[in-house]
Amino acid sequence: MERRLAAIVCADVAGYSRMMGSDEAGTHAAFKAHRAAIHPIILNHGGRVVKNTGDGFLLEFASIVGATEAAIAMQMLMAERNHHLPADRAMQFRLGIHMGDVIADEDEVFGDDVNIAVRLESVANPGGFAISAKAFREASKHLTVPLTDAGNHRFKNIKDPIGVFTWTPEGTPALAPELREASTLSQQYRTAIVGVLPFANLSDAQDEYFSDGLTEDLIHALSLQSFYRVLSRNSTFTFKGKNTSTRLIAREIDATYLIQGSVRRAGAKIRVTAELIAPETGEQLWTGRYDRDIGDLFAMQDEITTNLSAAIATEIVRAEASAPARLSTDVTAWDRFLKGLSHYYRQTKEDLAVAVELFREAIRLDPKLSIAHAYLATIQIQSIQFGWVKGTREMWAEAMNLAETSVRLDPRSSFAFSILSWAHAMEGHYEAAMDAAKRAVALNPYDNGARGVLGICHFVIGEHREAIELFSMAAQRDNSDPRYQWAALNAFSHYLLRQYDATLSWAREQLYINPNHMQALAIRAAALAQLGRSDEASEAARVLMSNYPTLNVDRHLRNFHWKNPEHLAHYREGLLKAGVPLGKLTLVQSDVKRAAES
């Protein structure tokens, strides 16, 4: 091993995994052709290819001036090659450039300065490059193109903030709409990079197609999420059959999280196991096992993919939310958002209030941060439903505005459309709610929340059997996501079908998760009253009122906009039977009577 000063350039292709999903052979052939075309530029500027990384490459130069001039020449050439291509076939590289002391071992280079170049690539614009301030100072006097000061950035596993300058050539073609998703959330915010390793086939070689197909389906399903970045098949399948530690793999492909698993077939049954790990620490964040009858092979594969993606996506968000706070005076919108998310997951009244302020601060720092708008809208609606704040017209209007803004900022986000649908459903805008929910499901068929919100649309218009099917599916696949309250919703649907025992079962399930859930406490009291269990209903009403002393039936029902008035009347009847006071006047009269008798 030796140490030497070097300039490092890291490159990848914007939207590569999605391009591979639509045309794998054509995308791979185009990538190889582009790489061959720019290879002479690398050599002419004194550089060498350290390694190819599936959808990109790592380069070493002896001079930072040579590295920067090579980057400009490469991107100018790529702009020419993309100029006459349709938008959906244009391939744009993002480059990260840094210089520093590296460790050379055989033909590889290692060290923090290599990692910084990799991180810089993630904040470069498609068709351009991002260069560290340190490298820019050395190269600036020799550059013939203007660069933009992008300020300081903090990167995962890099101790100090890095000053960044960026450049994109004029006339760079825009990405096609379906490829632009990777850029809708600024790349500096994509702190989580997920790699799905090929699932091991523990059966006969003839079953290899199934384990590979399941891996590819899972990559596709996870890539439809907008919270994190998923590495392409080419990045991870190079490790198939190799006995390489997950820590080394993660460093090789720069992954924050790795997913690995196995497939075992025995007769007419198949078992799939999977785990989500944090490779730097080796911590197992989640594990799951699925035993299925083979039956319709493709239907079974789709079901397992849906279950896996629903569980894993939730756990990645939870892991990011619980990550240690960065020690920095350079506060970013994403820092504030993640801090708010950590409070949101605690699901207490006090924590949600803190989350609201942090999400608002994130929006002030970056008004284009779609996901912060979506989560803030979620908290507004939930706070009203939990009975923690009064549902005023102003609050409902703000929630709707936040949801609409989230969709406008990120029209590829199924979560944003789900929240918009939910807001419309709660306001009684039935057609708008259904349209938004169907759009969310179309954007990401694997989004468990989107299908559940579609259930909410069926619920508010009175189609409770359809709603129960969707709620039950969502609860079965993932009942731990605090954004959604599937058990409480199921309790309401069963109540309105007069299936009171099932109502109590689902209400009990919701109260396991949140013992003070206002709507679960209320529907439990109403169901007990309808079953004629008067003493239990009175006790349930007492518990409800002790938690929410200002609650009354009139105020509670003001936030319900169900299409069928008979359903609202039936719920009202159950609450009154249980002993929940009708209105404010009832409470005042009771206080006066109590005072007179004392």
C-alpha positions in Angstrom: 0.0 0.0 0.0 1.1 3.6 -0.6 -0.3 7.0 0.0 -0.4 9.6 -2.7 -2.1 12.9 -3.6 -4.8 12.4 -6.3 -7.8 13.9 -7.9 -10.9 11.7 -7.9 -13.9 11.8 -10.2 -16.9 9.7 -9.4 -19.8 9.2 -12.0 -23.2 7.6 -12.2 -26.2 7.9 -14.6 -29.3 9.8 -13.5 -32.4 7.7 -13.5 -30.4 4.5 -14.5 -32.5 2.0 -12.6 -35.7 3.3 -14.1 -34.2 3.2 -17.6 -33.1 -0.4 -17.0 -36.6 -1.2 -15.9 -38.1 -0.1 -19.2 -35.4 -1.4 -21.5 -32.6 -3.3 -19.9 -30.7 -4.5 -23.0 -30.9 -1.1 -24.7 -29.9 0.9 -21.7 -26.9 -1.4 -21.0 -25.8 -1.2 -24.6 -26.1 2.6 -24.6 -24.2 2.9 -21.4 -21.3 0.9 -22.8 -21.2 2.9 -26.0 -21.1 6.2 -24.0 -18.4 4.9 -21.7 -16.3 3.9 -24.7 -16.7 7.3 -26.3 -15.5 9.2 -23.2 -12.6 6.9 -22.5 -10.1 8.7 -24.8 -11.0 12.0 -22.9 -10.0 10.4 -19.6 -6.7 9.2 -21.1 -5.9 12.5 -22.8 -6.2 14.3 -19.5 -3.9 12.0 -17.6 -6.6 9.9 -15.9 -7.3 6.2 -15.5 -10.4 4.1 -14.7 -10.0 2.7 -11.2 -13.2 0.6 -11.5 -16.6 0.4 -13.2 -19.6 0.4 -10.8 -22.5 -0.9 -12.9 -24.1 2.4 -13.6 -21.0 4.5 -13.4 -17.2 4.6 -12.8 -14.5 5.9 -10.5 -11.5 7.8 -12.1 -8.1 8.9 -10.7 -6.1 11.8 -12.1 -2.7 13.1 -11.1 -3.9 16.7 -11.5 -7.1 18.4 -10.3 -6.9 20.7 -13.3 -6.8 17.6 -15.6 -9.6 16.0 -13.7 -11.9 19.1 -14.0 -11.1 19.7 -17.6 -11.8 16.1 -18.4 -15.1 16.4 -16.5 -16.1 19.4 -18.6 -15.1 17.7 -21.9 -17.0 14.5 -20.9 -20.2 16.4 -20.2 -19.9 18.5 -23.3 -19.5 15.3 -25.4 -22.5 13.7 -23.6 -24.6 16.8 -24.3 -23.8 16.4 -28.0 -24.6 12.7 -28.0 -27.9 13.3 -26.2 -28.9 16.3 -28.4 -30.7 14.3 -31.1 -32.1 11.6 -28.9 -35.7 11.4 -27.6 -35.9 12.5 -23.9 -36.6 9.0 -22.7 -33.4 7.7 -24.2 -31.0 10.6 -23.2 -28.4 9.4 -20.7 -27.0 12.0 -18.4 -24.0 11.5 -16.1 -23.6 13.2 -12.7 -19.9 13.7 -11.7 -18.4 14.4 -8.3 -14.8 15.8 -8.1 -12.5 16.0 -5.1 -8.8 15.9 -4.4 -6.8 14.7 -1.4 -4.6 12.0 0.1 -5.6 8.5 -1.0 -4.5 5.0 -0.1 -3.4 3.0 -3.2 -3.6 -0.8 -2.9 -2.9 -2.6 -6.2 -5.2 -0.9 -8.7 -7.7 0.4 -6.1 -7.9 3.7 -4.2 -9.4 4.2 -0.8 -9.9 6.8 1.9 -12.1 9.6 3.1 -11.2 11.8 0.1 -12.5 9.1 -2.3 -15.7 8.9 -0.2 -16.2 12.6 -0.5 -16.0 12.4 -4.3 -18.7 9.7 -4.2 -20.9 11.9 -2.0 -20.4 15.0 -4.2 -21.6 13.0 -7.2 -25.0 12.7 -5.4 -25.5 16.5 -5.3 -24.5 17.1 -9.0 -27.1 18.1 -11.5 -27.7 15.5 -14.3 -25.4 16.5 -17.1 -23.1 18.5 -14.8 -20.7 18.1 -11.9 -20.2 19.0 -8.3 -16.7 19.9 -7.1 -15.5 20.4 -3.5 -14.4 24.0 -2.6 -10.9 22.6 -1.8 -10.5 21.2 -5.3 -12.2 24.3 -6.9 -9.6 26.7 -5.3 -6.8 24.7 -6.9 -8.4 24.4 -10.3 -10.3 27.7 -10.6 -7.6 29.8 -12.2 -7.4 27.4 -15.1 -11.2 26.9 -15.7 -12.9 28.5 -18.7 -16.5 27.9 -17.5 -18.4 29.7 -14.6 -19.3 27.6 -11.6 -22.0 28.2 -9.0 -21.4 28.3 -5.3 -23.8 25.8 -3.8 -22.9 26.4 -0.2 -21.9 24.0 2.5 -23.3 20.4 2.5 -23.2 17.8 5.2 -22.7 14.2 4.0 -23.4 10.9 5.7 -20.3 9.5 7.5 -18.2 12.7 6.6 -17.4 14.6 9.8 -17.1 18.2 8.5 -19.3 20.1 6.1 -18.0 20.3 2.6 -18.1 23.5 0.4 -19.6 22.7 -3.0 -19.5 24.3 -6.4 -21.6 23.1 -9.3 -21.6 23.4 -13.1 -24.1 22.3 -15.8 -23.5 23.1 -19.5 -26.0 25.4 -21.1 -28.6 23.6 -23.3 -28.4 20.3 -21.4 -31.7 18.5 -22.3 -34.2 17.9 -19.5 -34.8 14.4 -18.4 -38.0 12.7 -19.5 -40.9 13.1 -17.0 -40.7 9.4 -16.0 -36.9 9.7 -15.4 -37.1 13.1 -13.6 -38.3 11.5 -10.4 -34.8 11.0 -9.2 -34.3 14.8 -9.2 -37.7 15.9 -7.7 -36.2 15.7 -4.2 -32.9 17.5 -4.3 -30.0 15.0 -4.3 -28.5 16.5 -1.2 -31.5 15.2 0.7 -31.2 11.6 -0.4 -29.2 10.5 2.6 -30.3 6.8 2.3 -28.9 4.6 -0.5 -30.4 1.1 -0.6 -28.8 -1.9 -2.2 -30.8 -5.2 -2.8 -28.4 -8.1 -3.0 -29.3 -11.1 -5.1 -31.5 -13.5 -3.1 -29.7 -16.8 -2.5 -31.4 -19.8 -4.2 -31.2 -22.7 -1.6 -33.0 -25.1 -4.0 -32.1 -26.7 -7.3 -30.4 -24.6 -9.9 -33.5 -24.7 -12.0 -35.2 -22.5 -9.5 -32.6 -19.7 -9.9 -34.9 -17.8 -12.1 -37.4 -17.3 -9.2 -34.8 -15.9 -6.7 -33.4 -13.6 -9.4 -36.8 -12.5 -10.5 -37.9 -11.8 -6.9 -34.8 -9.7 -6.4 -35.4 -7.6 -9.5 -39.1 -7.1 -8.6 -38.1 -5.9 -5.1 -35.6 -3.4 -6.6 -38.3 -2.1 -8.9 -40.9 -1.9 -6.0 -38.5 0.0 -3.7 -37.3 2.3 -6.4 -40.9 3.7 -6.7 -40.5 5.3 -3.2 -39.3 8.9 -3.2 -37.7 9.0 0.3 -34.4 7.2 -0.6 -32.4 6.0 -3.6 -32.2 2.4 -4.7 -29.2 1.1 -6.6 -29.7 -0.6 -9.9 -29.6 -4.4 -10.6 -26.2 -4.0 -12.2 -24.7 -2.5 -9.0 -25.6 -5.4 -6.8 -25.7 -8.5 -9.1 -22.0 -8.4 -9.5 -21.8 -9.8 -5.9 -23.9 -12.8 -6.7 -22.3 -16.0 -5.5 -19.4 -14.2 -3.9 -18.5 -14.6 -0.3 -18.0 -10.9 0.4 -18.9 -9.3 3.7 -21.8 -6.9 3.7 -19.6 -4.1 5.1 -17.2 -4.4 2.1 -20.1 -4.6 -0.3 -21.7 -1.5 1.2 -18.5 0.5 0.9 -18.0 -0.8 -2.7 -21.4 0.5 -3.9 -21.8 3.3 -1.3 -25.0 1.8 0.3 -26.5 3.0 3.5 -28.7 -0.1 3.9 -28.5 -3.6 2.4 -31.3 -6.1 1.8 -30.4 -9.7 1.5 -32.4 -12.9 1.6 -32.9 -16.5 0.4 -35.5 -18.6 -1.4 -36.0 -22.3 -0.5 -38.5 -24.5 -2.4 -39.8 -27.8 -1.1 -42.5 -29.6 -3.1 -45.5 -27.3 -3.5 -44.3 -24.8 -0.9 -41.8 -22.0 -1.0 -40.1 -20.1 1.8 -38.6 -16.6 1.4 -36.6 -15.0 4.1 -35.2 -11.4 4.0 -33.4 -9.0 6.3 -32.6 -5.3 6.2 -29.2 -4.5 7.7 -27.1 -1.4 8.5 -23.8 -2.7 7.1 -21.5 -0.2 8.9 -22.6 -1.6 12.3 -23.9 -5.0 11.1 -27.2 -4.3 12.9 -30.2 -6.3 11.7 -33.0 -3.6 11.4 -35.7 -5.9 10.3 -36.3 -9.6 9.3 -39.2 -11.3 7.7 -40.2 -14.8 6.6 -42.9 -15.8 4.1 -44.2 -19.3 3.6 -46.5 -19.8 0.6 -48.0 -22.5 -1.6 -46.7 -22.1 -5.1 -50.0 -22.1 -6.9 -49.9 -19.3 -9.4 -46.2 -18.6 -9.4 -46.4 -15.0 -10.7 -49.3 -14.0 -8.4 -47.3 -15.5 -5.4 -44.1 -13.6 -6.4 -46.1 -10.3 -6.7 -47.6 -10.9 -3.3 -44.3 -11.5 -1.6 -42.8 -8.5 -3.4 -45.6 -6.3 -2.1 -45.3 -7.6 1.4 -41.5 -7.2 1.4 -41.5 -3.7 -0.1 -44.2 -2.5 2.3 -42.3 -3.7 5.4 -38.8 -2.7 4.3 -39.9 0.8 3.1 -41.4 1.6 6.5 -38.3 0.3 8.3 -35.9 2.4 6.2 -37.9 5.6 7.0 -38.0 4.6 10.7 -34.2 3.9 10.7 -33.4 7.3 9.1 -35.7 9.0 11.6 -33.9 7.5 14.5 -30.4 8.1 13.2 -28.2 10.2 15.6 -28.5 13.9 15.0 -25.6 15.5 13.0 -23.4 17.7 15.1 -23.4 20.9 13.0 -24.1 24.6 13.1 -25.0 24.4 9.4 -28.7 23.5 9.6 -30.4 22.2 6.5 -34.0 21.6 5.6 -33.4 17.9 5.5 -31.8 17.9 9.0 -34.9 19.6 10.3 -37.2 17.2 8.5 -35.4 14.1 9.8 -35.5 15.5 13.3 -39.2 16.2 13.0 -39.7 12.7 11.7 -38.0 11.2 14.8 -40.5 13.1 17.0 -43.4 12.1 14.7 -42.7 8.4 15.2 -43.1 8.7 19.0 -46.8 9.5 18.5 -47.4 11.5 21.6 -49.2 14.9 21.7 -46.1 16.6 22.8 -43.9 15.0 20.2 -46.3 15.8 17.4 -46.3 19.4 18.5 -42.5 19.5 18.3 -42.6 17.7 14.9 -45.0 20.4 13.5 -42.5 23.1 14.4 -39.6 21.2 12.9 -41.5 20.5 9.6 -42.4 24.2 9.4 -38.8 25.1 9.9 -37.8 22.6 7.1 -40.3 24.3 4.8 -39.0 27.7 5.7 -35.5 26.6 4.8 -36.6 24.9 1.6 -40.1 25.7 0.4 -39.7 23.0 -2.3 -39.3 20.1 0.1 -42.5 18.2 -0.9 -42.2 15.5 1.7 -42.2 18.0 4.6 -45.5 19.5 3.3 -47.0 16.0 3.1 -46.0 15.0 6.7 -47.2 18.4 8.1 -50.6 17.8 6.4 -50.7 14.4 7.9 -50.1 15.7 11.4 -52.8 18.4 11.0 -55.4 15.8 10.1 -54.3 13.3 12.8 -54.2 15.9 15.5 -57.8 16.7 14.8 -58.8 13.0 14.6 -56.9 12.3 17.9 -58.8 15.0 19.6 -55.6 16.9 20.4 -56.6 20.1 18.6 -60.0 21.6 17.6 -60.8 21.1 13.9 -61.3 24.6 12.7 -61.9 25.7 9.1 -58.5 27.3 9.1 -56.8 24.0 10.1 -58.6 22.0 7.5 -57.8 24.6 4.8 -54.1 24.6 5.8 -54.0 20.8 5.6 -55.6 20.8 2.2 -53.2 23.5 1.0 -50.2 21.5 2.3 -51.3 18.4 0.6 -51.9 20.2 -2.7 -48.5 21.9 -2.5 -46.8 18.5 -1.8 -48.4 17.0 -5.0 -47.4 20.1 -7.1 -43.8 19.9 -5.9 -43.5 16.1 -6.4 -46.1 14.8 -8.9 -44.4 11.4 -8.8 -44.9 10.8 -5.1 -47.6 8.3 -4.3 -47.4 9.4 -0.6 -48.2 13.0 -1.6 -51.3 11.9 -3.6 -52.4 9.7 -0.7 -52.4 12.6 1.7 -54.3 14.7 -0.8 -56.9 12.0 -1.2 -57.2 11.7 2.6 -57.7 15.4 3.0 -60.4 15.4 0.3 -62.1 12.4 1.9 -62.2 14.0 5.3 -63.7 17.2 3.8 -66.4 15.2 2.0 -65.0 15.7 -1.5 -65.7 12.2 -2.6 -64.8 12.2 -6.3 -61.6 14.3 -5.8 -60.6 11.9 -3.0 -61.1 8.8 -5.2 -59.3 10.3 -8.2 -56.2 11.2 -6.0 -56.2 7.7 -4.4 -56.3 6.0 -7.7 -53.5 8.2 -8.9 -51.4 7.2 -5.9 -51.9 3.5 -6.5 -51.1 3.9 -10.2 -47.8 5.7 -9.3 -46.8 3.0 -6.9 -48.8 -0.3 -6.9 -46.6 -1.5 -4.1 -47.4 1.4 -1.8 -49.4 -0.1 1.1 -50.5 3.3 2.3 -52.0 4.2 -1.1 -54.2 1.1 -1.2 -55.3 1.8 2.4 -56.2 5.4 1.5 -58.3 4.0 -1.4 -60.1 2.1 1.3 -60.8 5.4 3.1 -62.5 6.7 -0.1 -64.7 3.6 -0.1 -65.4 4.1 3.6 -66.6 7.7 3.4 -69.1 6.9 0.6 -70.4 3.9 2.4 -68.8 1.0 0.6 -67.7 -0.7 3.7 -67.0 -4.2 2.5 -64.6 -2.9 -0.1 -63.1 -0.7 2.6 -62.7 -3.6 5.0 -60.9 -5.6 2.3 -58.3 -2.8 1.7 -57.9 -1.9 5.4 -57.4 -5.6 6.4 -54.8 -6.1 3.6 -53.0 -2.9 4.8 -53.1 -4.0 8.4 -51.9 -7.5 7.6 -48.9 -6.2 5.6 -47.9 -3.3 7.8 -49.7 -2.1 10.9 -46.8 -0.2 12.4 -46.7 2.9 10.1 -48.0 5.8 12.2 -49.2 7.7 9.2 -52.2 5.4 8.9 -54.6 4.0 11.5 -55.9 0.8 9.8 -57.2 -0.9 12.9 -59.4 2.1 13.9 -60.7 2.5 10.4 -61.5 -1.2 10.3 -63.4 -0.8 13.6 -65.6 1.9 12.1 -66.4 0.0 8.9 -67.5 -3.1 10.9 -69.6 -0.9 13.3 -71.5 0.6 10.3 -72.1 -3.0 9.1 -73.4 -3.7 12.6 -70.7 -6.3 13.2 -70.0 -5.1 16.7 -67.9 -8.0 17.9 -65.5 -7.4 15.1 -65.5 -3.7 15.9 -64.4 -4.4 19.4 -61.6 -6.6 18.2 -60.2 -4.0 15.8 -60.6 -1.2 18.4 -58.7 -3.3 20.9 -55.9 -3.7 18.3 -55.7 0.0 17.8 -55.6 0.6 21.5 -52.7 -1.7 21.9 -50.7 0.6 19.6 -52.1 3.8 21.1 -54.0 3.4 24.4 -55.4 7.0 24.2 -56.6 6.9 20.6 -59.7 9.0 20.8 -61.6 7.4 17.9 -60.8 3.9 19.0 -62.1 4.7 22.5 -65.2 6.3 21.0 -66.1 3.4 18.6 -65.5 0.9 21.4 -68.0 2.7 23.7 -70.6 2.9 20.8 -70.2 -0.8 19.9 -70.6 -2.0 23.5 -73.7 0.1 23.8 -75.2 -1.4 20.6 -74.5 -4.9 22.0 -76.5 -4.1 25.1 -73.5 -4.3 27.4 -74.6 -1.2 29.2 -72.2 -1.3 32.2 -69.1 -1.9 30.0 -70.3 0.8 27.6 -70.7 3.3 30.5 -67.2 2.4 31.7 -65.8 2.8 28.1 -67.5 6.2 27.9 -66.0 7.2 31.3 -62.5 6.3 30.1 -63.1 8.3 26.8 -64.3 11.4 28.8 -61.5 11.1 31.3 -59.0 11.3 28.4 -60.9 14.0 26.5 -63.1 15.9 29.0 -64.3 18.5 26.5 -65.6 15.9 24.1 -69.2 15.8 23.2 -71.2 14.1 20.4 -72.0 17.3 18.5 -68.4 18.5 18.5 -67.0 15.0 17.7 -69.3 14.5 14.7 -68.6 17.9 13.2 -65.4 16.4 11.7 -67.2 13.5 10.0 -68.3 14.0 6.4 -69.7 10.6 5.5 -71.9 10.5 2.4 -74.7 8.4 3.9 -76.5 10.3 6.7 -77.9 7.1 8.1 -74.3 5.9 9.0 -73.7 9.1 10.9 -77.0 8.8 12.7 -76.1 5.2 13.7 -72.7 6.2 15.1 -74.4 9.1 17.0 -77.0 6.7 18.4 -74.2 4.4 19.8 -72.3 7.2 21.4 -75.4 8.6 23.1 -76.4 5.1 24.3 -73.0 4.7 25.9 -73.5 8.0 27.8 -71.3 10.4 25.9 -72.8 13.9 26.4 -74.7 15.3 23.4 -73.3 18.8 23.5 -71.8 21.6 25.5 -75.1 22.5 27.0 -75.4 19.0 28.6 -72.0 19.5 30.3 -73.0 23.0 31.6 -76.4 21.7 33.0 -74.6 18.9 34.8 -72.1 21.3 36.4 -74.9 23.6 37.5 -76.9 20.7 39.0 -73.8 19.4 40.8 -73.1 22.9 42.2 -76.7 23.2 43.5 -76.6 19.9 45.2 -73.3 20.6 47.0 
